[in-house]
Amino acid sequence: MALPDQPLEALGYRQELHRSVSPLGHISLILSDITPTASLLVVATAVIAVAGTGSPIAFLLGCFIAVNVAFCMGELGSMFPVAGGLFSIVTRVLGRPLGFIAMVDYMGQAVFLPASVAIGIGTYVHSLAPSIPENLISGVGMLLVTAICLLKIRFNSWLTAVFLAIELIVVTAIALAGFTHLHQPLSILTHPKALSSHGLLLPIAGGAVVAAIATSLFSVNGYDSGINFAEEVLGSAKEVGRAVVTAALVGIVFELIPFVAIIFAAPTISGLLHSGTPLTYVAGKAFGSGFQTLITIGALLAIFNASIAITLQFSRIVWASGRDRAWPEPVSSWIGKVGPKQGTPWVATLIVGILASVLCFQSSLVTVVTFTAVLLVVLYGLIAISALVSRVQQKDLPRPSRMPLWPIPPIIALVGSVVVLTQQTLSDLITVVVIFGVAIIYYFTFVARRPGRYWVQSELPDPNAVEQPLPVGS
């Protein structure tokens, strides 16, 4: 019989974060992290910029791959429900070196992904008030998000739930605007076009559509946060896995349907592709400028909400890297600090928030999104491999939540990840390779030479343990 504090204690960890989030609050945090409205209005803009009128195909394929990745994450997350999330899974399934690379990948996302969403704050404020510099308002907005994320997780789960309700109303209104004003024929998919560097509307190759799948995956990403918040959620490990899959499916539906509707509702393809905010552009053409203004305000709330959820998630990831002592002391101990009153990883939160704020002041949207998308796809590939290997090498471990149709989901996820990576820009791929190369050198010259002192991962769970609810409170 498992101990009452299974599975966290069985994995070798003690309860440090405050466990106070309800299952419903958990779902709202995950959906806020996926953020259908903000993803559509910010990240999906980059999909349109790359794939043009072929973007619905790229989005559909990206969502199909994402569902299969979510099945893998749901099963593995129920086995290892800890704040390290995907890097903890890769470490326990594929070993310490690959786990360390996954951690560095996640850390890269921790810097760039919050910024990629927060940059949208400036984009949409600028559309309402062109005199306000985009980067300035994005950076200030990200600093405000950081301050909110230092508060208790339970407060943030309720705050994101309120914003999420508004967000889903906005995305539904966008879908309505699209479906009631369809203008484009199906041929825009079979003969996709995009803007050239000179602003001309030209046919594009299928490779551009495939390349945009990575950004589509990025747009619906965020369901992995269900694992990262697992140490603060009330419930069972099985519910953690189910929450990941449920939130992924709901988030994908609320993104895919409005996105396709808006593309076909564009009065002119040239106008759609020339707009800096294409989805609100089409909504405005459908129902007028007043409606467009309301959608833009709703978009700002959604983006702000997403920035909170994403910063919360990646703060837990950075904190977990300190807890597992990935960095030289005293850096690891410093990163691994938890505020005694708020129960939040306050140092890790400041690190994520401040770095993202700096990036908001300096970078453009497409640059941040495309680079981060490559990191994301690599991690998806590692999770797909982990889902295959775990069933073979860890067959005796308990799986509170099992994926359907194994091994089809991990195979689809892995093949999709490989194909998408082959179509990314050489500069993004080289950047990722260099980052991983530095990580490998650091691991084998510093970490691996100090076993038991650095990169200390906990034990695998007892195969004979019976699943119990996650520990209540701390």
WOLIN-V404171 format. One record per pair of residues at least 4 apart in sequence whose C-alpha atoms are under 6 Angstrom apart, sorted by the first residue. I is the first residue (numbers start at 1). J is the second residue. Records with the same first field share a line. If there is no record, write none. Layout:
I = J + J
//
This chain:
1 = 465 + 466
2 = 465 + 466
5 = 9 + 471
6 = 10 + 468
8 = 13
9 = 13 + 14
10 = 461
11 = 458 + 459 + 460 + 461
12 = 458 + 459
17 = 343
18 = 232 + 343 + 474
19 = 232 + 233 + 473
20 = 232 + 233
21 = 25 + 154 + 232 + 233 + 234
22 = 234
25 = 157
28 = 32 + 161
29 = 157
30 = 223 + 225 + 226
31 = 35 + 247
32 = 306 + 309
33 = 222 + 306 + 309 + 310
34 = 220 + 221 + 222
35 = 39 + 306
36 = 251 + 254 + 255
37 = 167 + 171
38 = 42 + 302 + 303
39 = 43 + 44 + 219
40 = 44
42 = 120
43 = 219
46 = 366
47 = 51 + 212 + 215
48 = 52 + 55
51 = 55 + 208 + 209 + 212
52 = 193 + 194
53 = 188 + 192 + 193
54 = 189 + 192 + 209
55 = 59
56 = 260
58 = 209 + 212 + 213
59 = 216
62 = 213 + 216 + 217
65 = 413
68 = 409 + 413
69 = 413
70 = 74 + 245
71 = 403
72 = 387
73 = 77
74 = 241 + 244 + 245
75 = 241 + 401 + 402 + 403
77 = 81 + 227 + 241
78 = 237 + 238 + 240 + 241 + 400 + 401
79 = 399
81 = 227 + 230
82 = 230 + 231
83 = 228 + 316 + 320
84 = 88 + 317 + 320
85 = 227 + 228
87 = 99 + 102 + 103
90 = 94 + 99
91 = 95 + 96 + 99
93 = 386 + 390
95 = 99
105 = 375
109 = 113
110 = 314
111 = 352 + 356
114 = 307 + 310 + 311
115 = 119 + 356 + 360
116 = 368 + 369
118 = 138 + 307
119 = 138 + 360
121 = 138 + 300
122 = 126 + 134 + 135 + 137 + 138
123 = 134
125 = 129
126 = 130 + 132 + 134
135 = 360 + 361
136 = 361
137 = 141
138 = 360
139 = 357 + 360 + 361
142 = 357
145 = 308
146 = 353
150 = 346
152 = 342
156 = 160
160 = 164 + 305
167 = 302
175 = 258
177 = 283 + 286
178 = 261 + 262 + 265
179 = 261
181 = 265
182 = 264 + 265
183 = 264 + 265 + 267
184 = 264
187 = 191
188 = 192
192 = 203
193 = 202 + 203 + 204
194 = 201 + 202
195 = 199 + 200 + 201
196 = 200
211 = 420 + 423 + 424
214 = 373
215 = 373
217 = 221
218 = 373
223 = 244 + 248
225 = 313
226 = 244
235 = 469 + 470
236 = 469 + 470
238 = 400 + 401
239 = 243
241 = 401
242 = 246
243 = 247
247 = 251
252 = 256
266 = 282
272 = 278
280 = 284 + 292
283 = 292
284 = 288 + 289 + 292
287 = 291
295 = 299
306 = 310
307 = 311
311 = 315
315 = 348 + 349
318 = 348
319 = 335 + 336 + 348
321 = 326
322 = 326 + 332 + 335 + 336
323 = 336
324 = 455 + 456 + 457
325 = 332 + 454 + 455
326 = 454 + 455
327 = 332
335 = 347 + 348
337 = 345
338 = 343 + 344 + 345
339 = 343 + 344
349 = 353
350 = 354
359 = 363
366 = 370
369 = 373
371 = 428
377 = 417
381 = 414 + 417
384 = 410 + 413 + 414
386 = 390
389 = 393
390 = 394
391 = 395
396 = 463
397 = 463
398 = 463
410 = 414
412 = 416
433 = 437
441 = 445
442 = 446
443 = 447 + 448
444 = 448
447 = 454
452 = 456
//
